[in-house]
Protein backbone atom coordinates (compact mmCIF):
# COMPACT_ATOMS: atom_id res chain seq x y z
CA UNK A 1 0.00 0.00 0.00
CA UNK A 2 1.29 3.43 -0.84
CA UNK A 3 1.90 5.76 2.10
CA UNK A 4 -0.40 8.43 0.71
CA UNK A 5 -3.26 5.95 0.59
CA UNK A 6 -2.51 4.87 4.14
CA UNK A 7 -2.61 8.45 5.41
CA UNK A 8 -5.87 9.18 3.55
CA UNK A 9 -7.49 6.20 5.27
CA UNK A 10 -6.03 7.18 8.62
CA UNK A 11 -7.31 10.76 8.30
CA UNK A 12 -10.80 9.59 7.36
CA UNK A 13 -10.89 7.03 10.17
CA UNK A 14 -9.76 9.62 12.71
CA UNK A 15 -12.38 12.15 11.63
CA UNK A 16 -15.19 9.62 11.71
CA UNK A 17 -13.99 8.28 15.06
CA UNK A 18 -13.94 11.75 16.62
CA UNK A 19 -17.37 12.51 15.21
CA UNK A 20 -18.71 9.25 16.63
CA UNK A 21 -17.86 10.01 20.28
CA UNK A 22 -21.09 11.94 20.67
CA UNK A 23 -23.10 9.32 18.75
CA UNK A 24 -21.92 6.14 20.48
CA UNK A 25 -25.33 4.63 21.19
CA UNK A 26 -26.96 4.89 17.79
CA UNK A 27 -26.10 4.03 14.23
CA UNK A 28 -24.75 6.67 11.93
CA UNK A 29 -26.91 7.63 9.00
CA UNK A 30 -25.42 6.75 5.63
CA UNK A 31 -25.56 10.42 4.60
CA UNK A 32 -23.45 11.43 7.62
CA UNK A 33 -20.77 8.87 6.80
CA UNK A 34 -20.62 9.96 3.16
CA UNK A 35 -20.43 13.64 4.12
CA UNK A 36 -17.49 13.01 6.46
CA UNK A 37 -15.61 10.90 3.91
CA UNK A 38 -16.06 13.49 1.15
CA UNK A 39 -14.91 16.36 3.39
CA UNK A 40 -11.80 14.44 4.44
CA UNK A 41 -10.89 13.75 0.80
CA UNK A 42 -11.29 17.35 -0.42
CA UNK A 43 -7.64 18.33 0.26
CA UNK A 44 -6.47 15.55 -2.10
CA UNK A 45 -8.55 16.64 -5.09
CA UNK A 46 -12.03 17.49 -6.35
CA UNK A 47 -14.70 14.93 -5.48
CA UNK A 48 -16.73 14.41 -8.67
CA UNK A 49 -19.05 11.63 -7.58
CA UNK A 50 -20.01 9.50 -4.61
CA UNK A 51 -22.32 6.73 -3.50
CA UNK A 52 -23.20 4.84 -0.34
CA UNK A 53 -25.67 2.06 0.40
CA UNK A 54 -28.65 3.51 2.24
CA UNK A 55 -29.03 0.52 4.56
CA UNK A 56 -26.17 -1.07 6.50
CA UNK A 57 -25.14 -4.63 5.69
CA UNK A 58 -24.01 -7.39 8.03
CA UNK A 59 -20.32 -8.33 7.82
CA UNK A 60 -18.28 -11.01 9.56
CA UNK A 61 -15.43 -9.40 11.49
CA UNK A 62 -13.35 -12.13 13.08
CA UNK A 63 -15.52 -13.63 15.81
CA UNK A 64 -18.46 -11.26 15.56
CA UNK A 65 -20.90 -9.84 13.02
CA UNK A 66 -21.16 -6.07 12.63
CA UNK A 67 -23.29 -3.60 10.65
CA UNK A 68 -21.37 -1.72 7.96
CA UNK A 69 -21.97 0.85 5.26
CA UNK A 70 -20.29 0.36 1.89
CA UNK A 71 -19.63 3.28 -0.39
CA UNK A 72 -17.32 4.89 -2.89
CA UNK A 73 -16.02 8.20 -4.12
CA UNK A 74 -14.72 9.35 -7.51
CA UNK A 75 -12.03 12.00 -7.25
CA UNK A 76 -9.71 13.93 -9.57
CA UNK A 77 -6.12 13.80 -8.31
CA UNK A 78 -3.47 15.56 -10.36
CA UNK A 79 -5.70 15.32 -13.43
CA UNK A 80 -6.30 11.58 -13.03
CA UNK A 81 -9.57 10.00 -11.99
CA UNK A 82 -9.35 7.79 -8.89
CA UNK A 83 -12.04 5.53 -7.48
CA UNK A 84 -12.01 4.98 -3.73
CA UNK A 85 -14.18 2.31 -2.15
CA UNK A 86 -14.71 2.12 1.61
CA UNK A 87 -16.40 0.10 4.35
CA UNK A 88 -17.36 1.87 7.60
CA UNK A 89 -18.71 0.42 10.87
CA UNK A 90 -22.30 1.72 11.19
CA UNK A 91 -22.16 2.01 15.00
CA UNK A 92 -18.68 3.44 15.67
CA UNK A 93 -18.01 5.24 12.40
CA UNK A 94 -14.62 3.54 12.18
CA UNK A 95 -13.32 2.88 8.68
CA UNK A 96 -12.74 -0.84 8.39
CA UNK A 97 -11.38 -0.92 4.85
CA UNK A 98 -10.62 1.41 1.96
CA UNK A 99 -9.09 0.84 -1.44
CA UNK A 100 -7.88 3.34 -4.01
CA UNK A 101 -8.45 2.10 -7.54
CA UNK A 102 -6.74 3.91 -10.43
CA UNK A 103 -9.02 5.02 -13.20
MOPAC internal coordinates of N, CA, C and O (Angstrom, degrees):
PM7 1SCF
backbone

  N    0.0000 0     0.00 0     0.00 0    0    0    0
  C    1.4491 1     0.00 0     0.00 0    1    0    0
  C    1.5267 1   108.02 1     0.00 0    2    1    0
  O    1.2310 1   121.08 1   -43.00 1    3    2    1
  N    1.3024 1   115.55 1   137.00 1    3    2    1
  C    1.4498 1   119.63 1   177.89 1    5    3    2
  C    1.5153 1   109.68 1   -73.11 1    6    5    3
  O    1.2310 1   120.60 1   -31.54 1    7    6    5
  N    1.3208 1   116.45 1   148.46 1    7    6    5
  C    1.4705 1   121.54 1  -177.80 1    9    7    6
  C    1.5206 1   111.93 1   -60.76 1   10    9    7
  O    1.2310 1   120.60 1   141.19 1   11   10    9
  N    1.3300 1   116.45 1   -38.81 1   11   10    9
  C    1.4630 1   119.02 1  -178.51 1   13   11   10
  C    1.5301 1   110.21 1   -61.79 1   14   13   11
  O    1.2310 1   120.54 1   137.69 1   15   14   13
  N    1.3204 1   116.58 1   -42.31 1   15   14   13
  C    1.4540 1   121.06 1   177.77 1   17   15   14
  C    1.5167 1   111.72 1   -62.93 1   18   17   15
  O    1.2310 1   120.99 1   140.94 1   19   18   17
  N    1.3279 1   115.71 1   -39.06 1   19   18   17
  C    1.4607 1   120.29 1   178.28 1   21   19   18
  C    1.5200 1   110.43 1   -62.16 1   22   21   19
  O    1.2310 1   120.42 1   133.98 1   23   22   21
  N    1.3380 1   116.80 1   -46.02 1   23   22   21
  C    1.4580 1   120.32 1  -177.78 1   25   23   22
  C    1.5259 1   111.98 1   -68.32 1   26   25   23
  O    1.2310 1   119.90 1   146.78 1   27   26   25
  N    1.3356 1   117.79 1   -33.22 1   27   26   25
  C    1.4633 1   120.62 1   176.10 1   29   27   26
  C    1.5293 1   108.98 1   -62.01 1   30   29   27
  O    1.2310 1   120.59 1   132.13 1   31   30   29
  N    1.3199 1   116.48 1   -47.87 1   31   30   29
  C    1.4675 1   120.67 1   178.98 1   33   31   30
  C    1.5114 1   112.33 1   -62.40 1   34   33   31
  O    1.2310 1   120.81 1   139.49 1   35   34   33
  N    1.3228 1   116.05 1   -40.51 1   35   34   33
  C    1.4589 1   120.77 1   179.57 1   37   35   34
  C    1.5230 1   110.53 1   -64.17 1   38   37   35
  O    1.2310 1   120.35 1   136.43 1   39   38   37
  N    1.3331 1   116.94 1   -43.57 1   39   38   37
  C    1.4681 1   120.81 1  -179.65 1   41   39   38
  C    1.5251 1   110.92 1   -63.48 1   42   41   39
  O    1.2310 1   120.49 1   137.10 1   43   42   41
  N    1.3297 1   116.66 1   -42.90 1   43   42   41
  C    1.4610 1   120.26 1   179.97 1   45   43   42
  C    1.5211 1   110.31 1   -65.53 1   46   45   43
  O    1.2310 1   120.62 1   135.22 1   47   46   45
  N    1.3337 1   116.42 1   -44.78 1   47   46   45
  C    1.4668 1   120.39 1   179.80 1   49   47   46
  C    1.5181 1   111.58 1   -60.98 1   50   49   47
  O    1.2310 1   120.61 1   138.51 1   51   50   49
  N    1.3317 1   116.44 1   -41.49 1   51   50   49
  C    1.4589 1   120.58 1   179.83 1   53   51   50
  C    1.5245 1   111.02 1   -63.90 1   54   53   51
  O    1.2310 1   120.38 1   134.65 1   55   54   53
  N    1.3249 1   116.88 1   -45.35 1   55   54   53
  C    1.4661 1   120.23 1  -179.16 1   57   55   54
  C    1.5159 1   111.32 1   -63.20 1   58   57   55
  O    1.2310 1   120.44 1   135.45 1   59   58   57
  N    1.3188 1   116.77 1   -44.55 1   59   58   57
  C    1.4635 1   119.85 1   179.73 1   61   59   58
  C    1.5172 1   109.93 1   -65.91 1   62   61   59
  O    1.2310 1   120.21 1   138.95 1   63   62   61
  N    1.3228 1   117.21 1   -41.05 1   63   62   61
  C    1.4646 1   121.04 1   179.23 1   65   63   62
  C    1.5164 1   112.03 1   -61.29 1   66   65   63
  O    1.2310 1   120.12 1   136.35 1   67   66   65
  N    1.3337 1   117.37 1   -43.65 1   67   66   65
  C    1.4669 1   120.73 1   178.59 1   69   67   66
  C    1.5203 1   111.03 1   -65.15 1   70   69   67
  O    1.2310 1   120.71 1   139.47 1   71   70   69
  N    1.3173 1   116.25 1   -40.53 1   71   70   69
  C    1.4543 1   121.06 1   179.30 1   73   71   70
  C    1.5264 1   110.74 1   -64.36 1   74   73   71
  O    1.2310 1   120.49 1   148.16 1   75   74   73
  N    1.3251 1   116.67 1   -31.84 1   75   74   73
  C    1.4634 1   121.10 1  -174.45 1   77   75   74
  C    1.5218 1   113.81 1   -76.94 1   78   77   75
  O    1.2310 1   119.19 1   164.24 1   79   78   77
  N    1.3296 1   119.14 1   -15.76 1   79   78   77
  C    1.4652 1   120.28 1  -177.79 1   81   79   78
  C    1.5243 1   111.90 1   -56.94 1   82   81   79
  O    1.2310 1   120.12 1   144.06 1   83   82   81
  N    1.3084 1   117.38 1   -35.94 1   83   82   81
  C    1.4567 1   120.03 1  -179.41 1   85   83   82
  C    1.5299 1   111.93 1   -84.18 1   86   85   83
  O    1.2310 1   120.22 1   168.94 1   87   86   85
  N    1.3233 1   117.18 1   -11.06 1   87   86   85
  C    1.4677 1   121.27 1  -176.22 1   89   87   86
  C    1.5248 1   111.94 1  -118.15 1   90   89   87
  O    1.2310 1   119.71 1  -146.86 1   91   90   89
  N    1.3119 1   118.17 1    33.14 1   91   90   89
  C    1.4576 1   122.47 1  -172.52 1   93   91   90
  C    1.5204 1   114.35 1   -61.56 1   94   93   91
  O    1.2310 1   119.02 1   149.00 1   95   94   93
  N    1.3215 1   119.47 1   -31.00 1   95   94   93
  C    1.4509 1   120.86 1  -170.32 1   97   95   94
  C    1.5196 1   113.95 1   -93.58 1   98   97   95
  O    1.2310 1   119.64 1   173.17 1   99   98   97
  N    1.2960 1   118.29 1    -6.83 1   99   98   97
  C    1.4584 1   118.84 1  -179.04 1  101   99   98
  C    1.5303 1   109.84 1  -129.70 1  102  101   99
  O    1.2310 1   121.68 1   -16.08 1  103  102  101
  N    1.3067 1   114.38 1   163.92 1  103  102  101
  C    1.4582 1   119.56 1   178.17 1  105  103  102
  C    1.5228 1   109.80 1   -74.85 1  106  105  103
  O    1.2310 1   121.37 1   -31.99 1  107  106  105
  N    1.3060 1   114.98 1   148.01 1  107  106  105
  C    1.4579 1   120.01 1   170.96 1  109  107  106
  C    1.5195 1   108.34 1   -71.74 1  110  109  107
  O    1.2310 1   120.88 1   -27.74 1  111  110  109
  N    1.3019 1   115.92 1   152.26 1  111  110  109
  C    1.4560 1   120.12 1   170.29 1  113  111  110
  C    1.5178 1   107.82 1   -82.69 1  114  113  111
  O    1.2310 1   120.19 1   -30.90 1  115  114  113
  N    1.3049 1   117.25 1   149.10 1  115  114  113
  C    1.4659 1   120.71 1  -179.00 1  117  115  114
  C    1.5344 1   111.04 1   -59.79 1  118  117  115
  O    1.2310 1   120.35 1   143.92 1  119  118  117
  N    1.3214 1   116.94 1   -36.08 1  119  118  117
  C    1.4636 1   120.86 1  -179.52 1  121  119  118
  C    1.5333 1   111.44 1   -64.79 1  122  121  119
  O    1.2310 1   120.51 1   143.33 1  123  122  121
  N    1.3367 1   116.62 1   -36.67 1  123  122  121
  C    1.4675 1   120.32 1   178.28 1  125  123  122
  C    1.5252 1   111.31 1   -64.88 1  126  125  123
  O    1.2310 1   120.80 1   135.39 1  127  126  125
  N    1.3264 1   116.08 1   -44.61 1  127  126  125
  C    1.4611 1   121.00 1   179.27 1  129  127  126
  C    1.5247 1   110.01 1   -60.62 1  130  129  127
  O    1.2310 1   120.25 1   132.39 1  131  130  129
  N    1.3202 1   117.14 1   -47.61 1  131  130  129
  C    1.4598 1   120.82 1  -178.52 1  133  131  130
  C    1.5240 1   111.49 1   -63.22 1  134  133  131
  O    1.2310 1   120.26 1   139.88 1  135  134  133
  N    1.3148 1   117.10 1   -40.12 1  135  134  133
  C    1.4690 1   121.44 1   178.73 1  137  135  134
  C    1.5405 1   110.72 1   -61.22 1  138  137  135
  O    1.2310 1   120.48 1   135.35 1  139  138  137
  N    1.3211 1   116.69 1   -44.65 1  139  138  137
  C    1.4666 1   120.59 1  -179.91 1  141  139  138
  C    1.5247 1   110.79 1   -64.10 1  142  141  139
  O    1.2310 1   120.43 1   133.90 1  143  142  141
  N    1.3217 1   116.78 1   -46.10 1  143  142  141
  C    1.4655 1   120.84 1  -179.07 1  145  143  142
  C    1.5250 1   110.48 1   -60.67 1  146  145  143
  O    1.2310 1   119.95 1   133.27 1  147  146  145
  N    1.3311 1   117.70 1   -46.73 1  147  146  145
  C    1.4606 1   120.90 1  -179.54 1  149  147  146
  C    1.5285 1   111.62 1   -62.38 1  150  149  147
  O    1.2310 1   119.73 1   138.13 1  151  150  149
  N    1.3256 1   118.11 1   -41.87 1  151  150  149
  C    1.4637 1   120.57 1   179.00 1  153  151  150
  C    1.5207 1   111.97 1   -64.64 1  154  153  151
  O    1.2310 1   120.25 1   142.53 1  155  154  153
  N    1.3212 1   117.12 1   -37.47 1  155  154  153
  C    1.4631 1   120.15 1   179.52 1  157  155  154
  C    1.5283 1   111.99 1   -70.22 1  158  157  155
  O    1.2310 1   119.77 1   153.84 1  159  158  157
  N    1.3212 1   118.05 1   -26.16 1  159  158  157
  C    1.4598 1   121.50 1  -178.92 1  161  159  158
  C    1.5242 1   113.45 1   -87.01 1  162  161  159
  O    1.2310 1   119.74 1   164.21 1  163  162  161
  N    1.3283 1   118.11 1   -15.79 1  163  162  161
  C    1.4649 1   121.51 1  -176.94 1  165  163  162
  C    1.5325 1   114.16 1   -52.06 1  166  165  163
  O    1.2310 1   118.70 1   138.31 1  167  166  165
  N    1.3444 1   120.09 1   -41.69 1  167  166  165
  C    1.4682 1   118.67 1  -179.44 1  169  167  166
  C    1.5330 1   114.17 1   -63.15 1  170  169  167
  O    1.2310 1   119.70 1   162.41 1  171  170  169
  N    1.3180 1   118.18 1   -17.59 1  171  170  169
  C    1.4613 1   121.75 1  -176.37 1  173  171  170
  C    1.5171 1   112.81 1   -93.88 1  174  173  171
  O    1.2310 1   120.05 1   171.47 1  175  174  173
  N    1.3318 1   117.51 1    -8.53 1  175  174  173
  C    1.4575 1   121.17 1   179.05 1  177  175  174
  C    1.5184 1   110.94 1   152.24 1  178  177  175
  O    1.2310 1   121.11 1    -9.18 1  179  178  177
  N    1.3282 1   115.48 1   170.82 1  179  178  177
  C    1.4640 1   121.25 1  -177.85 1  181  179  178
  C    1.5270 1   110.19 1   -73.92 1  182  181  179
  O    1.2310 1   120.85 1   -51.63 1  183  182  181
  N    1.3329 1   115.98 1   128.37 1  183  182  181
  C    1.4576 1   121.85 1   175.30 1  185  183  182
  C    1.5230 1   107.19 1   -82.49 1  186  185  183
  O    1.2310 1   120.50 1   -60.70 1  187  186  185
  N    1.3454 1   116.65 1   119.30 1  187  186  185
  C    1.4621 1   120.77 1  -176.26 1  189  187  186
  C    1.5241 1   113.68 1  -105.61 1  190  189  187
  O    1.2310 1   120.38 1   170.22 1  191  190  189
  N    1.3104 1   116.89 1    -9.78 1  191  190  189
  C    1.4559 1   119.99 1   178.80 1  193  191  190
  C    1.5175 1   110.22 1  -168.96 1  194  193  191
  O    1.2310 1   120.95 1   -22.68 1  195  194  193
  N    1.3257 1   115.79 1   157.32 1  195  194  193
  C    1.4595 1   118.96 1   179.43 1  197  195  194
  C    1.5151 1   109.60 1  -160.15 1  198  197  195
  O    1.2310 1   121.21 1   -21.56 1  199  198  197
  N    1.3187 1   115.29 1   158.44 1  199  198  197
  C    1.4554 1   121.20 1   175.79 1  201  199  198
  C    1.5247 1   108.77 1  -153.79 1  202  201  199
  O    1.2310 1   120.92 1   -24.27 1  203  202  201
  N    1.3261 1   115.84 1   155.73 1  203  202  201
  C    1.4517 1   122.08 1   174.22 1  205  203  202
  C    1.5237 1   107.57 1  -155.32 1  206  205  203
  O    1.2310 1   120.34 1   -37.88 1  207  206  205
  N    1.3165 1   116.95 1   142.12 1  207  206  205
  C    1.4593 1   120.37 1   176.24 1  209  207  206
  C    1.5213 1   108.90 1   -67.14 1  210  209  207
  O    1.2310 1   120.46 1   -45.68 1  211  210  209
  N    1.3123 1   116.73 1   134.32 1  211  210  209
  C    1.4663 1   120.91 1  -175.88 1  213  211  210
  C    1.5201 1   112.61 1   -69.83 1  214  213  211
  O    1.2310 1   120.11 1   148.46 1  215  214  213
  N    1.3138 1   117.39 1   -31.54 1  215  214  213
  C    1.4597 1   121.83 1  -179.08 1  217  215  214
  C    1.5318 1   109.31 1  -111.95 1  218  217  215
  O    1.2310 1   120.00 1   -41.62 1  219  218  217
  N    1.3233 1   117.60 1   138.38 1  219  218  217
  C    1.4636 1   119.49 1   178.01 1  221  219  218
  C    1.5300 1   110.97 1   -68.01 1  222  221  219
  O    1.2310 1   121.43 1   -27.35 1  223  222  221
  N    1.3241 1   114.87 1   152.65 1  223  222  221
  C    1.4539 1   122.35 1   176.83 1  225  223  222
  C    1.5145 1   109.21 1  -109.47 1  226  225  223
  O    1.2310 1   120.33 1   -19.63 1  227  226  225
  N    1.3196 1   116.97 1   160.37 1  227  226  225
  C    1.4576 1   121.99 1   175.30 1  229  227  226
  C    1.5225 1   107.99 1   -88.51 1  230  229  227
  O    1.2310 1   120.61 1   -40.94 1  231  230  229
  N    1.3533 1   116.45 1   139.06 1  231  230  229
  C    1.4577 1   121.22 1   179.96 1  233  231  230
  C    1.5218 1   109.44 1  -139.46 1  234  233  231
  O    1.2310 1   120.61 1   -44.10 1  235  234  233
  N    1.3178 1   116.43 1   135.90 1  235  234  233
  C    1.4615 1   121.42 1   175.40 1  237  235  234
  C    1.5230 1   108.16 1   -73.78 1  238  237  235
  O    1.2310 1   120.75 1   -50.64 1  239  238  237
  N    1.3209 1   116.17 1   129.36 1  239  238  237
  C    1.4689 1   121.55 1  -179.89 1  241  239  238
  C    1.5260 1   107.78 1  -131.34 1  242  241  239
  O    1.2310 1   120.77 1   -96.55 1  243  242  241
  N    1.3269 1   116.14 1    83.45 1  243  242  241
  C    1.4521 1   119.29 1  -177.21 1  245  243  242
  C    1.5108 1   110.61 1    70.93 1  246  245  243
  O    1.2310 1   120.26 1    67.84 1  247  246  245
  N    1.3201 1   117.10 1  -112.16 1  247  246  245
  C    1.4585 1   122.08 1  -177.20 1  249  247  246
  C    1.5176 1   114.17 1   -94.24 1  250  249  247
  O    1.2310 1   119.88 1   173.30 1  251  250  249
  N    1.3072 1   117.84 1    -6.70 1  251  250  249
  C    1.4619 1   119.65 1  -176.53 1  253  251  250
  C    1.5274 1   110.76 1  -126.53 1  254  253  251
  O    1.2310 1   121.30 1    -8.80 1  255  254  253
  N    1.3269 1   115.11 1   171.20 1  255  254  253
  C    1.4594 1   122.80 1   175.76 1  257  255  254
  C    1.5198 1   107.49 1  -115.35 1  258  257  255
  O    1.2310 1   120.62 1   -47.87 1  259  258  257
  N    1.3242 1   116.41 1   132.13 1  259  258  257
  C    1.4625 1   120.87 1  -177.97 1  261  259  258
  C    1.5289 1   110.16 1  -125.55 1  262  261  259
  O    1.2310 1   120.55 1   -17.83 1  263  262  261
  N    1.3251 1   116.55 1   162.17 1  263  262  261
  C    1.4600 1   123.09 1   174.07 1  265  263  262
  C    1.5172 1   108.50 1   -91.90 1  266  265  263
  O    1.2310 1   120.77 1   -47.87 1  267  266  265
  N    1.3329 1   116.14 1   132.13 1  267  266  265
  C    1.4679 1   120.44 1  -178.80 1  269  267  266
  C    1.5186 1   110.42 1  -134.91 1  270  269  267
  O    1.2310 1   121.62 1   -26.22 1  271  270  269
  N    1.3250 1   114.51 1   153.78 1  271  270  269
  C    1.4623 1   121.95 1   169.07 1  273  271  270
  C    1.5198 1   107.22 1  -104.65 1  274  273  271
  O    1.2310 1   120.86 1   -41.02 1  275  274  273
  N    1.3309 1   115.96 1   138.98 1  275  274  273
  C    1.4600 1   121.96 1   174.39 1  277  275  274
  C    1.5137 1   107.75 1  -113.51 1  278  277  275
  O    1.2310 1   121.27 1   -40.53 1  279  278  277
  N    1.3285 1   115.17 1   139.47 1  279  278  277
  C    1.4554 1   119.13 1  -179.23 1  281  279  278
  C    1.5095 1   111.70 1  -158.38 1  282  281  279
  O    1.2310 1   121.16 1     2.48 1  283  282  281
  N    1.3099 1   115.39 1  -177.52 1  283  282  281
  C    1.4499 1   120.86 1   179.66 1  285  283  282
  C    1.5179 1   111.28 1  -158.59 1  286  285  283
  O    1.2310 1   122.00 1   -19.63 1  287  286  285
  N    1.3233 1   113.77 1   160.37 1  287  286  285
  C    1.4606 1   121.37 1  -179.15 1  289  287  286
  C    1.5187 1   107.93 1  -136.89 1  290  289  287
  O    1.2310 1   120.32 1   -39.41 1  291  290  289
  N    1.3286 1   116.99 1   140.59 1  291  290  289
  C    1.4581 1   122.59 1   170.64 1  293  291  290
  C    1.5181 1   106.65 1  -105.82 1  294  293  291
  O    1.2310 1   121.01 1   -47.42 1  295  294  293
  N    1.3392 1   115.67 1   132.58 1  295  294  293
  C    1.4571 1   119.55 1  -174.58 1  297  295  294
  C    1.5212 1   110.25 1  -141.81 1  298  297  295
  O    1.2310 1   120.88 1   -36.13 1  299  298  297
  N    1.3403 1   115.92 1   143.87 1  299  298  297
  C    1.4665 1   121.00 1   173.56 1  301  299  298
  C    1.5226 1   108.41 1   -93.28 1  302  301  299
  O    1.2310 1   120.80 1   -59.21 1  303  302  301
  N    1.3350 1   116.07 1   120.79 1  303  302  301
  C    1.4590 1   122.23 1   178.36 1  305  303  302
  C    1.5131 1   108.22 1  -126.04 1  306  305  303
  O    1.2310 1   121.24 1   -65.83 1  307  306  305
  N    1.3249 1   115.23 1   114.17 1  307  306  305
  C    1.4655 1   121.43 1  -179.41 1  309  307  306
  C    1.5275 1   110.88 1    53.07 1  310  309  307
  O    1.2310 1   121.14 1  -137.08 1  311  310  309
  N    1.3341 1   115.43 1    42.92 1  311  310  309
  C    1.4561 1   121.07 1   177.22 1  313  311  310
  C    1.5115 1   115.30 1    78.72 1  314  313  311
  O    1.2310 1   119.57 1  -179.90 1  315  314  313
  N    1.3144 1   118.43 1     0.10 1  315  314  313
  C    1.4629 1   121.55 1  -179.81 1  317  315  314
  C    1.5232 1   109.85 1  -113.09 1  318  317  315
  O    1.2310 1   121.10 1   -40.22 1  319  318  317
  N    1.3092 1   115.50 1   139.78 1  319  318  317
  C    1.4549 1   121.12 1   180.00 1  321  319  318
  C    1.5331 1   109.35 1   -81.15 1  322  321  319
  O    1.2310 1   121.05 1   -49.95 1  323  322  321
  N    1.3274 1   115.59 1   130.05 1  323  322  321
  C    1.4665 1   122.11 1   177.75 1  325  323  322
  C    1.5195 1   108.49 1  -122.30 1  326  325  323
  O    1.2310 1   121.09 1   -38.48 1  327  326  325
  N    1.3097 1   115.51 1   141.52 1  327  326  325
  C    1.4583 1   121.95 1   175.86 1  329  327  326
  C    1.5222 1   107.60 1  -111.29 1  330  329  327
  O    1.2310 1   120.55 1   -52.63 1  331  330  329
  N    1.3167 1   116.55 1   127.37 1  331  330  329
  C    1.4595 1   121.99 1  -178.23 1  333  331  330
  C    1.5252 1   107.59 1  -121.60 1  334  333  331
  O    1.2310 1   121.04 1   -59.45 1  335  334  333
  N    1.3239 1   115.61 1   120.55 1  335  334  333
  C    1.4511 1   120.78 1   176.78 1  337  335  334
  C    1.5180 1   108.64 1  -106.36 1  338  337  335
  O    1.2310 1   120.28 1   -33.66 1  339  338  337
  N    1.3376 1   117.07 1   146.34 1  339  338  337
  C    1.4590 1   119.76 1  -177.27 1  341  339  338
  C    1.5281 1   110.89 1  -144.34 1  342  341  339
  O    1.2310 1   121.67 1   -22.53 1  343  342  341
  N    1.3431 1   114.41 1   157.47 1  343  342  341
  C    1.4567 1   123.36 1   173.78 1  345  343  342
  C    1.5238 1   106.64 1  -129.74 1  346  345  343
  O    1.2310 1   120.43 1   -52.55 1  347  346  345
  N    1.3382 1   116.78 1   127.45 1  347  346  345
  C    1.4629 1   122.08 1  -175.56 1  349  347  346
  C    1.5330 1   109.26 1  -127.04 1  350  349  347
  O    1.2310 1   120.56 1   -44.08 1  351  350  349
  N    1.3391 1   116.53 1   135.92 1  351  350  349
  C    1.4609 1   122.10 1   176.20 1  353  351  350
  C    1.5357 1   108.32 1   -64.16 1  354  353  351
  O    1.2310 1   120.29 1   -54.03 1  355  354  353
  N    1.3267 1   117.05 1   125.97 1  355  354  353
  C    1.4663 1   121.83 1  -175.66 1  357  355  354
  C    1.5228 1   113.14 1   -69.57 1  358  357  355
  O    1.2310 1   119.55 1   156.01 1  359  358  357
  N    1.3326 1   118.46 1   -23.99 1  359  358  357
  C    1.4651 1   121.06 1  -177.71 1  361  359  358
  C    1.5299 1   112.72 1   -92.58 1  362  361  359
  O    1.2310 1   120.27 1   138.23 1  363  362  361
  N    1.3318 1   117.09 1   -41.77 1  363  362  361
  C    1.4676 1   119.97 1  -175.84 1  365  363  362
  C    1.5134 1   113.10 1   -96.82 1  366  365  363
  O    1.2310 1   120.10 1   158.57 1  367  366  365
  N    1.3307 1   117.41 1   -21.43 1  367  366  365
  C    1.4521 1   120.66 1  -175.61 1  369  367  366
  C    1.5111 1   113.03 1    81.51 1  370  369  367
  O    1.2310 1   119.87 1  -175.73 1  371  370  369
  N    1.3167 1   117.85 1     4.27 1  371  370  369
  C    1.4658 1   121.79 1  -178.16 1  373  371  370
  C    1.5275 1   110.41 1   -75.71 1  374  373  371
  O    1.2310 1   120.72 1   -46.06 1  375  374  373
  N    1.3325 1   116.23 1   133.94 1  375  374  373
  C    1.4477 1   120.22 1   176.34 1  377  375  374
  C    1.5254 1   108.52 1   -75.70 1  378  377  375
  O    1.2310 1   121.09 1   -57.54 1  379  378  377
  N    1.3068 1   115.53 1   122.46 1  379  378  377
  C    1.4516 1   121.56 1  -178.49 1  381  379  378
  C    1.5185 1   111.01 1   -89.90 1  382  381  379
  O    1.2310 1   120.88 1   143.36 1  383  382  381
  N    1.3234 1   115.92 1   -36.64 1  383  382  381
  C    1.4715 1   120.34 1  -177.83 1  385  383  382
  C    1.5204 1   109.32 1  -154.15 1  386  385  383
  O    1.2310 1   120.79 1   -33.79 1  387  386  385
  N    1.3159 1   116.09 1   146.21 1  387  386  385
  C    1.4635 1   121.44 1   168.98 1  389  387  386
  C    1.5197 1   108.24 1  -147.37 1  390  389  387
  O    1.2310 1   121.35 1   -27.38 1  391  390  389
  N    1.3074 1   115.03 1   152.62 1  391  390  389
  C    1.4578 1   120.54 1  -179.05 1  393  391  390
  C    1.5234 1   108.57 1  -144.85 1  394  393  391
  O    1.2310 1   121.17 1   -50.84 1  395  394  393
  N    1.3197 1   115.37 1   129.16 1  395  394  393
  C    1.4605 1   120.75 1   176.30 1  397  395  394
  C    1.5123 1   107.60 1   -97.30 1  398  397  395
  O    1.2310 1   121.35 1   -56.97 1  399  398  397
  N    1.3344 1   115.03 1   123.03 1  399  398  397
  C    1.4622 1   121.87 1  -177.56 1  401  399  398
  C    1.5198 1   107.50 1  -113.96 1  402  401  399
  O    1.2310 1   119.83 1   -56.50 1  403  402  401
  N    1.3226 1   117.93 1   123.50 1  403  402  401
  C    1.4626 1   121.55 1   179.45 1  405  403  402
  C    1.5168 1   109.75 1   -69.05 1  406  405  403
  O    1.2310 1   121.43 1   -36.29 1  407  406  405
  N    1.3211 1   114.88 1   143.71 1  407  406  405
  C    1.4488 1   119.94 1  -179.13 1  409  407  406
  C    1.4874 1   112.90 1  -102.70 1  410  409  407
  O    1.2310 1   120.10 1   180.00 1  411  410  409

